[in-house]
Amino acid sequence: MQIRGAFDSVLGLVGTGRDAFTVRRIKRSRSGGDFESFKVQIRGGRGEPLSLTNEGTVDVSLAEVRGAARGVLQFMRATAGPVELKLIVPNIKNARQRAVQDACKRLSEADSPRLRRVGKKPASYEYISGNESDDIEGID
């Protein structure tokens, strides 16, 4: 089901259980679209109002990203070759999936990148050797 809530965005609901949906929002702009995904719990029944509760968060703070980045660097340094993002996420303890995703992206796009993105679908990264420090100042 798609809900066109405004001219500049499209919401799509994808069922993930009896009363839960993943909400996909694409924000349109002149430079392209920005894809965001988050989970919403829908409660209520016939004859009563439905309530939607966000079960996750879309945005993460810079502090969360930096914390995840340290774990990503340690994990990637100990791993040889390309690693898919879905395998990186469960190996970074105490960090949410979105923070790990953002950390990998920032570590690959920094002025002096620590990771190299080697695959888009699925997203895969490899560690750039010769960068042995945990300095993550460039991922603001």
N, CA, C and O atoms as a GROMACS GRO file, in nm:
protein
  560
    1MET      N    1   0.085  -0.118   0.000
    1MET     CA    2   0.000   0.000   0.000
    1MET      C    3   0.088   0.123   0.000
    1MET      O    4   0.188   0.127   0.073
    2GLN      N    5   0.056   0.222  -0.080
    2GLN     CA    6   0.130   0.347  -0.082
    2GLN      C    7   0.040   0.461  -0.041
    2GLN      O    8  -0.077   0.468  -0.080
    3ILE      N    9   0.095   0.552   0.039
    3ILE     CA   10   0.023   0.672   0.080
    3ILE      C   11   0.102   0.791   0.028
    3ILE      O   12   0.219   0.809   0.065
    4ARG      N   13   0.042   0.871  -0.054
    4ARG     CA   14   0.110   0.991  -0.100
    4ARG      C   15   0.069   1.105  -0.007
    4ARG      O   16  -0.035   1.168  -0.024
    5GLY      N   17   0.154   1.130   0.092
    5GLY     CA   18   0.122   1.227   0.196
    5GLY      C   19   0.149   1.370   0.156
    5GLY      O   20   0.085   1.462   0.208
    6ALA      N   21   0.241   1.391   0.068
    6ALA     CA   22   0.277   1.526   0.026
    6ALA      C   23   0.342   1.518  -0.110
    6ALA      O   24   0.380   1.410  -0.155
    7PHE      N   25   0.354   1.630  -0.174
    7PHE     CA   26   0.412   1.632  -0.308
    7PHE      C   27   0.556   1.585  -0.308
    7PHE      O   28   0.602   1.525  -0.405
    8ASP      N   29   0.629   1.613  -0.200
    8ASP     CA   30   0.772   1.583  -0.199
    8ASP      C   31   0.809   1.452  -0.132
    8ASP      O   32   0.928   1.426  -0.112
    9SER      N   33   0.711   1.368  -0.095
    9SER     CA   34   0.749   1.240  -0.032
    9SER      C   35   0.646   1.132  -0.063
    9SER      O   36   0.530   1.160  -0.091
   10VAL      N   37   0.692   1.008  -0.057
   10VAL     CA   38   0.606   0.893  -0.078
   10VAL      C   39   0.628   0.798   0.039
   10VAL      O   40   0.742   0.769   0.075
   11LEU      N   41   0.519   0.750   0.101
   11LEU     CA   42   0.529   0.653   0.208
   11LEU      C   43   0.479   0.519   0.158
   11LEU      O   44   0.374   0.511   0.095
   12GLY      N   45   0.552   0.415   0.184
   12GLY     CA   46   0.508   0.280   0.151
   12GLY      C   47   0.505   0.195   0.276
   12GLY      O   48   0.602   0.195   0.352
   13LEU      N   49   0.396   0.121   0.300
   13LEU     CA   50   0.385   0.033   0.416
   13LEU      C   51   0.404  -0.111   0.370
   13LEU      O   52   0.334  -0.156   0.280
   14VAL      N   53   0.496  -0.182   0.433
   14VAL     CA   54   0.523  -0.322   0.400
   14VAL      C   55   0.496  -0.404   0.524
   14VAL      O   56   0.559  -0.382   0.628
   15GLY      N   57   0.404  -0.500   0.517
   15GLY     CA   58   0.368  -0.580   0.633
   15GLY      C   59   0.484  -0.663   0.684
   15GLY      O   60   0.553  -0.728   0.605
   16THR      N   61   0.506  -0.661   0.817
   16THR     CA   62   0.612  -0.741   0.879
   16THR      C   63   0.558  -0.822   0.996
   16THR      O   64   0.630  -0.849   1.092
   17GLY      N   65   0.434  -0.860   0.989
   17GLY     CA   66   0.371  -0.934   1.098
   17GLY      C   67   0.223  -0.903   1.100
   17GLY      O   68   0.169  -0.840   1.009
   18ARG      N   69   0.158  -0.948   1.207
   18ARG     CA   70   0.013  -0.931   1.214
   18ARG      C   71  -0.028  -0.785   1.224
   18ARG      O   72  -0.125  -0.744   1.159
   19ASP      N   73   0.043  -0.707   1.304
   19ASP     CA   74   0.003  -0.567   1.321
   19ASP      C   75   0.123  -0.474   1.316
   19ASP      O   76   0.122  -0.367   1.378
   20ALA      N   77   0.227  -0.513   1.243
   20ALA     CA   78   0.346  -0.428   1.232
   20ALA      C   79   0.380  -0.407   1.085
   20ALA      O   80   0.358  -0.495   1.001
   21PHE      N   81   0.431  -0.291   1.056
   21PHE     CA   82   0.468  -0.256   0.920
   21PHE      C   83   0.604  -0.190   0.920
   21PHE      O   84   0.642  -0.122   1.015
   22THR      N   85   0.677  -0.209   0.812
   22THR     CA   86   0.796  -0.129   0.788
   22THR      C   87   0.751  -0.014   0.699
   22THR      O   88   0.688  -0.036   0.596
   23VAL      N   89   0.784   0.106   0.740
   23VAL     CA   90   0.747   0.224   0.663
   23VAL      C   91   0.867   0.268   0.583
   23VAL      O   92   0.975   0.289   0.639
   24ARG      N   93   0.849   0.283   0.454
   24ARG     CA   94   0.958   0.330   0.369
   24ARG      C   95   0.920   0.467   0.317
   24ARG      O   96   0.814   0.484   0.256
   25ARG      N   97   1.005   0.563   0.340
   25ARG     CA   98   0.980   0.699   0.295
   25ARG      C   99   1.088   0.740   0.197
   25ARG      O  100   1.207   0.726   0.224
   26ILE      N  101   1.046   0.790   0.083
   26ILE     CA  102   1.140   0.844  -0.016
   26ILE      C  103   1.113   0.992  -0.028
   26ILE      O  104   1.004   1.034  -0.068
   27LYS      N  105   1.212   1.072   0.007
   27LYS     CA  106   1.199   1.218  -0.006
   27LYS      C  107   1.255   1.257  -0.141
   27LYS      O  108   1.369   1.225  -0.174
   28ARG      N  109   1.175   1.325  -0.218
   28ARG     CA  110   1.220   1.367  -0.351
   28ARG      C  111   1.285   1.504  -0.345
   28ARG      O  112   1.245   1.590  -0.266
   29SER      N  113   1.383   1.524  -0.428
   29SER     CA  114   1.447   1.655  -0.441
   29SER      C  115   1.504   1.667  -0.580
   29SER      O  116   1.503   1.571  -0.657
   30ARG      N  117   1.554   1.783  -0.613
   30ARG     CA  118   1.612   1.802  -0.747
   30ARG      C  119   1.735   1.716  -0.769
   30ARG      O  120   1.767   1.680  -0.882
   31SER      N  121   1.803   1.683  -0.660
   31SER     CA  122   1.926   1.603  -0.672
   31SER      C  123   1.900   1.454  -0.664
   31SER      O  124   1.994   1.374  -0.668
   32GLY      N  125   1.773   1.414  -0.651
   32GLY     CA  126   1.742   1.271  -0.643
   32GLY      C  127   1.658   1.241  -0.522
   32GLY      O  128   1.596   1.332  -0.465
   33GLY      N  129   1.653   1.117  -0.480
   33GLY     CA  130   1.571   1.076  -0.366
   33GLY      C  131   1.657   1.030  -0.250
   33GLY      O  132   1.769   0.984  -0.269
   34ASP      N  133   1.603   1.043  -0.131
   34ASP     CA  134   1.671   1.000  -0.009
   34ASP      C  135   1.582   0.894   0.055
   34ASP      O  136   1.469   0.924   0.093
   35PHE      N  137   1.632   0.770   0.069
   35PHE     CA  138   1.552   0.658   0.117
   35PHE      C  139   1.572   0.641   0.268
   35PHE      O  140   1.684   0.635   0.316
   36GLU      N  141   1.462   0.633   0.340
   36GLU     CA  142   1.468   0.607   0.484
   36GLU      C  143   1.373   0.493   0.515
   36GLU      O  144   1.268   0.481   0.452
   37SER      N  145   1.409   0.410   0.612
   37SER     CA  146   1.324   0.299   0.650
   37SER      C  147   1.314   0.293   0.802
   37SER      O  148   1.414   0.306   0.872
   38PHE      N  149   1.193   0.274   0.852
   38PHE     CA  150   1.175   0.261   0.996
   38PHE      C  151   1.051   0.176   1.022
   38PHE      O  152   0.964   0.165   0.936
   39LYS      N  153   1.043   0.116   1.141
   39LYS     CA  154   0.935   0.023   1.172
   39LYS      C  155   0.829   0.092   1.257
   39LYS      O  156   0.860   0.166   1.350
   40VAL      N  157   0.703   0.066   1.223
   40VAL     CA  158   0.591   0.126   1.294
   40VAL      C  159   0.498   0.016   1.342
   40VAL      O  160   0.466  -0.075   1.266
   41GLN      N  161   0.455   0.024   1.466
   41GLN     CA  162   0.357  -0.069   1.521
   41GLN      C  163   0.221   0.000   1.514
   41GLN      O  164   0.206   0.114   1.558
   42ILE      N  165   0.122  -0.069   1.457
   42ILE     CA  166  -0.012  -0.012   1.444
   42ILE      C  167  -0.103  -0.086   1.540
   42ILE      O  168  -0.116  -0.208   1.533
   43ARG      N  169  -0.168  -0.012   1.632
   43ARG     CA  170  -0.257  -0.072   1.732
   43ARG      C  171  -0.396  -0.013   1.718
   43ARG      O  172  -0.413   0.102   1.678
   44GLY      N  173  -0.494  -0.093   1.751
   44GLY     CA  174  -0.633  -0.050   1.742
   44GLY      C  175  -0.713  -0.154   1.667
   44GLY      O  176  -0.657  -0.248   1.612
   45GLY      N  177  -0.843  -0.138   1.665
   45GLY     CA  178  -0.929  -0.234   1.598
   45GLY      C  179  -1.047  -0.164   1.535
   45GLY      O  180  -1.052  -0.042   1.527
   46ARG      N  181  -1.141  -0.245   1.490
   46ARG     CA  182  -1.261  -0.189   1.427
   46ARG      C  183  -1.336  -0.102   1.526
   46ARG      O  184  -1.357  -0.140   1.641
   47GLY      N  185  -1.376   0.014   1.482
   47GLY     CA  186  -1.455   0.104   1.566
   47GLY      C  187  -1.375   0.183   1.666
   47GLY      O  188  -1.433   0.256   1.747
   48GLU      N  189  -1.244   0.171   1.665
   48GLU     CA  190  -1.161   0.250   1.755
   48GLU      C  191  -1.047   0.313   1.676
   48GLU      O  192  -1.007   0.260   1.572
   49PRO      N  193  -0.994   0.425   1.724
   49PRO     CA  194  -0.887   0.491   1.649
   49PRO      C  195  -0.761   0.405   1.646
   49PRO      O  196  -0.729   0.336   1.742
   50LEU      N  197  -0.690   0.410   1.535
   50LEU     CA  198  -0.562   0.341   1.523
   50LEU      C  199  -0.451   0.431   1.575
   50LEU      O  200  -0.453   0.552   1.552
   51SER      N  201  -0.356   0.373   1.644
   51SER     CA  202  -0.239   0.451   1.689
   51SER      C  203  -0.115   0.391   1.624
   51SER      O  204  -0.098   0.269   1.621
   52LEU      N  205  -0.028   0.476   1.574
   52LEU     CA  206   0.097   0.434   1.513
   52LEU      C  207   0.212   0.472   1.606
   52LEU      O  208   0.225   0.587   1.646
   53THR      N  209   0.296   0.374   1.639
   53THR     CA  210   0.409   0.397   1.727
   53THR      C  211   0.537   0.360   1.654
   53THR      O  212   0.551   0.250   1.601
   54ASN      N  213   0.629   0.453   1.652
   54ASN     CA  214   0.758   0.427   1.588
   54ASN      C  215   0.837   0.330   1.675
   54ASN      O  216   0.867   0.360   1.790
   55GLU      N  217   0.870   0.213   1.620
   55GLU     CA  218   0.942   0.110   1.694
   55GLU      C  219   1.093   0.122   1.680
   55GLU      O  220   1.166   0.043   1.740
   56GLY      N  221   1.138   0.216   1.605
   56GLY     CA  222   1.281   0.236   1.586
   56GLY      C  223   1.306   0.383   1.560
   56GLY      O  224   1.212   0.463   1.562
   57THR      N  225   1.427   0.418   1.535
   57THR     CA  226   1.457   0.557   1.505
   57THR      C  227   1.523   0.566   1.369
   57THR      O  228   1.595   0.475   1.327
   58VAL      N  229   1.500   0.675   1.302
   58VAL     CA  230   1.560   0.697   1.172
   58VAL      C  231   1.694   0.766   1.189
   58VAL      O  232   1.793   0.728   1.126
   59ASP      N  233   1.698   0.867   1.274
   59ASP     CA  234   1.818   0.946   1.291
   59ASP      C  235   1.903   0.895   1.407
   59ASP      O  236   1.850   0.845   1.507
   60VAL      N  237   2.032   0.906   1.394
   60VAL     CA  238   2.124   0.873   1.502
   60VAL      C  239   2.216   0.993   1.525
   60VAL      O  240   2.241   1.072   1.434
   61SER      N  241   2.264   1.006   1.646
   61SER     CA  242   2.351   1.119   1.678
   61SER      C  243   2.494   1.091   1.631
   61SER      O  244   2.532   0.977   1.606
   62LEU      N  245   2.570   1.198   1.619
   62LEU     CA  246   2.710   1.185   1.580
   62LEU      C  247   2.788   1.102   1.682
   62LEU      O  248   2.877   1.026   1.645
   63ALA      N  249   2.752   1.116   1.811
   63ALA     CA  250   2.819   1.037   1.915
   63ALA      C  251   2.795   0.887   1.893
   63ALA      O  252   2.886   0.806   1.910
   64GLU      N  253   2.671   0.850   1.855
   64GLU     CA  254   2.641   0.708   1.828
   64GLU      C  255   2.719   0.658   1.708
   64GLU      O  256   2.771   0.546   1.709
   65VAL      N  257   2.728   0.741   1.605
   65VAL     CA  258   2.801   0.702   1.484
   65VAL      C  259   2.948   0.683   1.515
   65VAL      O  260   3.009   0.587   1.469
   66ARG      N  261   3.006   0.775   1.593
   66ARG     CA  262   3.148   0.763   1.628
   66ARG      C  263   3.174   0.639   1.712
   66ARG      O  264   3.275   0.571   1.693
   67GLY      N  265   3.083   0.610   1.805
   67GLY     CA  266   3.097   0.488   1.886
   67GLY      C  267   3.093   0.364   1.799
   67GLY      O  268   3.173   0.272   1.818
   68ALA      N  269   3.000   0.362   1.705
   68ALA     CA  270   2.989   0.248   1.614
   68ALA      C  271   3.112   0.240   1.524
   68ALA      O  272   3.159   0.130   1.493
   69ALA      N  273   3.166   0.355   1.482
   69ALA     CA  274   3.281   0.358   1.392
   69ALA      C  275   3.402   0.291   1.455
   69ALA      O  276   3.476   0.220   1.387
   70ARG      N  277   3.424   0.312   1.583
   70ARG     CA  278   3.538   0.247   1.652
   70ARG      C  279   3.525   0.095   1.644
   70ARG      O  280   3.621   0.024   1.615
   71GLY      N  281   3.403   0.047   1.672
   71GLY     CA  282   3.380  -0.097   1.664
   71GLY      C  283   3.395  -0.150   1.523
   71GLY      O  284   3.450  -0.258   1.502
   72VAL      N  285   3.346  -0.074   1.424
   72VAL     CA  286   3.358  -0.115   1.284
   72VAL      C  287   3.505  -0.126   1.245
   72VAL      O  288   3.545  -0.224   1.181
   73LEU      N  289   3.586  -0.027   1.283
   73LEU     CA  290   3.729  -0.030   1.249
   73LEU      C  291   3.798  -0.151   1.311
   73LEU      O  292   3.878  -0.217   1.245
   74GLN      N  293   3.769  -0.180   1.437
   74GLN     CA  294   3.831  -0.295   1.503
   74GLN      C  295   3.791  -0.425   1.434
   74GLN      O  296   3.875  -0.512   1.412
   75PHE      N  297   3.662  -0.436   1.400
   75PHE     CA  298   3.615  -0.558   1.333
   75PHE      C  299   3.674  -0.572   1.194
   75PHE      O  300   3.720  -0.680   1.156
   76MET      N  301   3.674  -0.464   1.118
   76MET     CA  302   3.724  -0.470   0.980
   76MET      C  303   3.874  -0.493   0.974
   76MET      O  304   3.923  -0.558   0.882
   77ARG      N  305   3.948  -0.441   1.073
   77ARG     CA  306   4.093  -0.461   1.078
   77ARG      C  307   4.127  -0.609   1.096
   77ARG      O  308   4.229  -0.657   1.048
   78ALA      N  309   4.040  -0.681   1.167
   78ALA     CA  310   4.065  -0.823   1.194
   78ALA      C  311   4.008  -0.914   1.086
   78ALA      O  312   4.020  -1.036   1.094
   79THR      N  313   3.944  -0.855   0.984
   79THR     CA  314   3.879  -0.933   0.880
   79THR      C  315   3.948  -0.910   0.747
   79THR      O  316   3.980  -0.796   0.712
   80ALA      N  317   3.972  -1.015   0.674
   80ALA     CA  318   4.038  -1.001   0.543
   80ALA      C  319   3.934  -0.997   0.432
   80ALA      O  320   3.841  -1.077   0.430
   81GLY      N  321   3.951  -0.903   0.340
   81GLY     CA  322   3.866  -0.896   0.222
   81GLY      C  323   3.734  -0.826   0.246
   81GLY      O  324   3.707  -0.778   0.356
   82PRO      N  325   3.650  -0.820   0.143
   82PRO     CA  326   3.522  -0.751   0.150
   82PRO      C  327   3.425  -0.819   0.248
   82PRO      O  328   3.422  -0.941   0.258
   83VAL      N  329   3.348  -0.738   0.319
   83VAL     CA  330   3.248  -0.789   0.413
   83VAL      C  331   3.117  -0.716   0.387
   83VAL      O  332   3.114  -0.593   0.375
   84GLU      N  333   3.008  -0.792   0.379
   84GLU     CA  334   2.877  -0.732   0.357
   84GLU      C  335   2.831  -0.662   0.484
   84GLU      O  336   2.859  -0.705   0.596
   85LEU      N  337   2.758  -0.552   0.464
   85LEU     CA  338   2.708  -0.474   0.577
   85LEU      C  339   2.625  -0.559   0.672
   85LEU      O  340   2.633  -0.542   0.794
   86LYS      N  341   2.545  -0.652   0.617
   86LYS     CA  342   2.459  -0.736   0.703
   86LYS      C  343   2.542  -0.828   0.792
   86LYS      O  344   2.490  -0.878   0.892
   87LEU      N  345   2.669  -0.851   0.759
   87LEU     CA  346   2.757  -0.929   0.846
   87LEU      C  347   2.835  -0.840   0.943
   87LEU      O  348   2.877  -0.886   1.050
   88ILE      N  349   2.853  -0.714   0.906
   88ILE     CA  350   2.923  -0.619   0.995
   88ILE      C  351   2.835  -0.584   1.114
   88ILE      O  352   2.881  -0.584   1.228
   89VAL      N  353   2.707  -0.554   1.088
   89VAL     CA  354   2.616  -0.504   1.192
   89VAL      C  355   2.611  -0.592   1.316
   89VAL      O  356   2.628  -0.539   1.426
   90PRO      N  357   2.589  -0.725   1.306
   90PRO     CA  358   2.579  -0.805   1.429
   90PRO      C  359   2.710  -0.819   1.506
   90PRO      O  360   2.708  -0.862   1.622
   91ASN      N  361   2.821  -0.782   1.446
   91ASN     CA  362   2.950  -0.793   1.513
   91ASN      C  363   2.991  -0.665   1.586
   91ASN      O  364   3.098  -0.661   1.648
   92ILE      N  365   2.909  -0.561   1.579
   92ILE     CA  366   2.939  -0.435   1.648
   92ILE      C  367   2.846  -0.426   1.767
   92ILE      O  368   2.730  -0.388   1.754
   93LYS      N  369   2.896  -0.462   1.884
   93LYS     CA  370   2.814  -0.467   2.005
   93LYS      C  371   2.775  -0.328   2.052
   93LYS      O  372   2.848  -0.231   2.032
   94ASN      N  373   2.659  -0.320   2.114
   94ASN     CA  374   2.607  -0.196   2.174
   94ASN      C  375   2.590  -0.083   2.073
   94ASN      O  376   2.599   0.034   2.110
   95ALA      N  377   2.566  -0.116   1.948
   95ALA     CA  378   2.542  -0.012   1.847
   95ALA      C  379   2.421  -0.053   1.764
   95ALA      O  380   2.408  -0.169   1.725
   96ARG      N  381   2.334   0.043   1.738
   96ARG     CA  382   2.217   0.015   1.657
   96ARG      C  383   2.254   0.001   1.510
   96ARG      O  384   2.356   0.053   1.465
   97GLN      N  385   2.170  -0.070   1.437
   97GLN     CA  386   2.196  -0.097   1.296
   97GLN      C  387   2.216   0.031   1.217
   97GLN      O  388   2.308   0.040   1.135
   98ARG      N  389   2.131   0.132   1.242
   98ARG     CA  390   2.143   0.257   1.165
   98ARG      C  391   2.276   0.328   1.194
   98ARG      O  392   2.335   0.388   1.105
   99ALA      N  393   2.322   0.320   1.321
   99ALA     CA  394   2.450   0.384   1.356
   99ALA      C  395   2.566   0.315   1.284
   99ALA      O  396   2.659   0.381   1.240
  100VAL      N  397   2.559   0.182   1.273
  100VAL     CA  398   2.664   0.108   1.203
  100VAL      C  399   2.662   0.142   1.054
  100VAL      O  400   2.767   0.160   0.993
  101GLN      N  401   2.542   0.150   0.996
  101GLN     CA  402   2.529   0.187   0.854
  101GLN      C  403   2.591   0.324   0.829
  101GLN      O  404   2.669   0.342   0.736
  102ASP      N  405   2.554   0.420   0.915
  102ASP     CA  406   2.607   0.556   0.899
  102ASP      C  407   2.758   0.559   0.919
  102ASP      O  408   2.829   0.629   0.846
  103ALA      N  409   2.808   0.481   1.017
  103ALA     CA  410   2.952   0.478   1.043
  103ALA      C  411   3.027   0.424   0.921
  103ALA      O  412   3.129   0.481   0.882
  104CYS      N  413   2.978   0.316   0.861
  104CYS     CA  414   3.044   0.260   0.743
  104CYS      C  415   3.044   0.360   0.629
  104CYS      O  416   3.144   0.376   0.559
  105LYS      N  417   2.932   0.427   0.610
  105LYS     CA  418   2.924   0.526   0.502
  105LYS      C  419   3.022   0.640   0.526
  105LYS      O  420   3.094   0.681   0.434
  106ARG      N  421   3.026   0.692   0.648
  106ARG     CA  422   3.116   0.804   0.679
  106ARG      C  423   3.262   0.762   0.673
  106ARG      O  424   3.347   0.839   0.628
  107LEU      N  425   3.292   0.640   0.717
  107LEU     CA  426   3.430   0.592   0.712
  107LEU      C  427   3.478   0.571   0.569
  107LEU      O  428   3.599   0.575   0.543
  108SER      N  429   3.385   0.550   0.477
  108SER     CA  430   3.425   0.531   0.337
  108SER      C  431   3.426   0.663   0.259
  108SER      O  432   3.487   0.672   0.152
  109GLU      N  433   3.359   0.767   0.313
  109GLU     CA  434   3.351   0.895   0.242
  109GLU      C  435   3.431   1.006   0.309
  109GLU      O  436   3.425   1.121   0.265
  110ALA      N  437   3.506   0.974   0.414
  110ALA     CA  438   3.584   1.075   0.486
  110ALA      C  439   3.698   1.126   0.398
  110ALA      O  440   3.731   1.066   0.295
  111ASP      N  441   3.759   1.239   0.439
  111ASP     CA  442   3.871   1.296   0.364
  111ASP      C  443   3.985   1.195   0.350
  111ASP      O  444   4.046   1.184   0.243
  112SER      N  445   4.013   1.123   0.456
  112SER     CA  446   4.110   1.012   0.447
  112SER      C  447   4.033   0.884   0.482
  112SER      O  448   4.030   0.844   0.599
  113PRO      N  449   3.971   0.819   0.382
  113PRO     CA  450   3.883   0.706   0.409
  113PRO      C  451   3.954   0.589   0.476
  113PRO      O  452   4.069   0.558   0.445
  114ARG      N  453   3.882   0.524   0.569
  114ARG     CA  454   3.935   0.405   0.637
  114ARG      C  455   3.877   0.278   0.577
  114ARG      O  456   3.935   0.170   0.590
  115LEU      N  457   3.759   0.290   0.511
  115LEU     CA  458   3.695   0.178   0.444
  115LEU      C  459   3.676   0.212   0.298
  115LEU      O  460   3.669   0.329   0.260
  116ARG      N  461   3.668   0.108   0.215
  116ARG     CA  462   3.638   0.125   0.073
  116ARG      C  463   3.510   0.047   0.044
  116ARG      O  464   3.500  -0.071   0.076
  117ARG      N  465   3.414   0.115  -0.016
  117ARG     CA  466   3.291   0.045  -0.053
  117ARG      C  467   3.317  -0.032  -0.182
  117ARG      O  468   3.354   0.027  -0.284
  118VAL      N  469   3.297  -0.163  -0.176
  118VAL     CA  470   3.329  -0.248  -0.290
  118VAL      C  471   3.205  -0.311  -0.353
  118VAL      O  472   3.214  -0.377  -0.456
  119GLY      N  473   3.090  -0.291  -0.292
  119GLY     CA  474   2.965  -0.344  -0.347
  119GLY      C  475   2.848  -0.259  -0.305
  119GLY      O  476   2.842  -0.212  -0.192
  120LYS      N  477   2.754  -0.238  -0.397
  120LYS     CA  478   2.636  -0.156  -0.365
  120LYS      C  479   2.520  -0.242  -0.319
  120LYS      O  480   2.458  -0.212  -0.217
  121LYS      N  481   2.488  -0.348  -0.392
  121LYS     CA  482   2.377  -0.436  -0.356
  121LYS      C  483   2.426  -0.579  -0.358
  121LYS      O  484   2.445  -0.634  -0.466
  122PRO      N  485   2.448  -0.639  -0.245
  122PRO     CA  486   2.439  -0.582  -0.111
  122PRO      C  487   2.560  -0.493  -0.081
  122PRO      O  488   2.667  -0.510  -0.139
  123ALA      N  489   2.539  -0.399   0.010
  123ALA     CA  490   2.646  -0.307   0.049
  123ALA      C  491   2.760  -0.386   0.111
  123ALA      O  492   2.740  -0.463   0.206
  124SER      N  493   2.881  -0.367   0.057
  124SER     CA  494   3.000  -0.436   0.107
  124SER      C  495   3.114  -0.337   0.122
  124SER      O  496   3.127  -0.243   0.044
  125TYR      N  497   3.197  -0.361   0.224
  125TYR     CA  498   3.310  -0.273   0.252
  125TYR      C  499   3.434  -0.357   0.275
  125TYR      O  500   3.426  -0.473   0.314
  126GLU      N  501   3.551  -0.296   0.251
  126GLU     CA  502   3.675  -0.360   0.290
  126GLU      C  503   3.763  -0.255   0.358
  126GLU      O  504   3.753  -0.136   0.332
  127TYR      N  505   3.849  -0.304   0.446
  127TYR     CA  506   3.937  -0.216   0.523
  127TYR      C  507   4.054  -0.172   0.436
  127TYR      O  508   4.112  -0.252   0.364
  128ILE      N  509   4.088  -0.044   0.443
  128ILE     CA  510   4.204   0.008   0.371
  128ILE      C  511   4.325  -0.006   0.463
  128ILE      O  512   4.336   0.064   0.563
  129SER      N  513   4.415  -0.096   0.428
  129SER     CA  514   4.531  -0.121   0.514
  129SER      C  515   4.626  -0.002   0.513
  129SER      O  516   4.624   0.080   0.420
  130GLY      N  517   4.707   0.007   0.617
  130GLY     CA  518   4.800   0.119   0.630
  130GLY      C  519   4.742   0.232   0.712
  130GLY      O  520   4.809   0.333   0.735
  131ASN      N  521   4.620   0.218   0.756
  131ASN     CA  522   4.552   0.317   0.839
  131ASN      C  523   4.526   0.254   0.975
  131ASN      O  524   4.413   0.217   1.005
  132GLU      N  525   4.627   0.241   1.057
  132GLU     CA  526   4.619   0.162   1.180
  132GLU      C  527   4.561   0.234   1.300
  132GLU      O  528   4.535   0.170   1.402
  133SER      N  529   4.539   0.365   1.291
  133SER     CA  530   4.490   0.438   1.410
  133SER      C  531   4.339   0.432   1.418
  133SER      O  532   4.270   0.407   1.319
  134ASP      N  533   4.288   0.456   1.538
  134ASP     CA  534   4.143   0.465   1.560
  134ASP      C  535   4.095   0.609   1.548
  134ASP      O  536   3.986   0.642   1.596
  135ASP      N  537   4.174   0.695   1.485
  135ASP     CA  538   4.137   0.834   1.470
  135ASP      C  539   4.016   0.845   1.376
  135ASP      O  540   4.025   0.809   1.258
  136ILE      N  541   3.905   0.895   1.429
  136ILE     CA  542   3.782   0.905   1.349
  136ILE      C  543   3.734   1.050   1.344
  136ILE      O  544   3.614   1.076   1.330
  137GLU      N  545   3.826   1.143   1.354
  137GLU     CA  546   3.788   1.284   1.354
  137GLU      C  547   3.727   1.329   1.222
  137GLU      O  548   3.650   1.425   1.220
  138GLY      N  549   3.761   1.262   1.113
  138GLY     CA  550   3.715   1.307   0.983
  138GLY      C  551   3.576   1.262   0.944
  138GLY      O  552   3.536   1.283   0.830
  139ILE      N  553   3.498   1.201   1.037
  139ILE     CA  554   3.366   1.150   0.998
  139ILE      C  555   3.252   1.237   1.052
  139ILE      O  556   3.142   1.187   1.072
  140ASP      N  557   3.278   1.363   1.075
  140ASP     CA  558   3.172   1.453   1.123
  140ASP      C  559   3.063   1.466   1.019
  140ASP      O  560   2.965   1.537   1.040
   0.00000   0.00000   0.00000
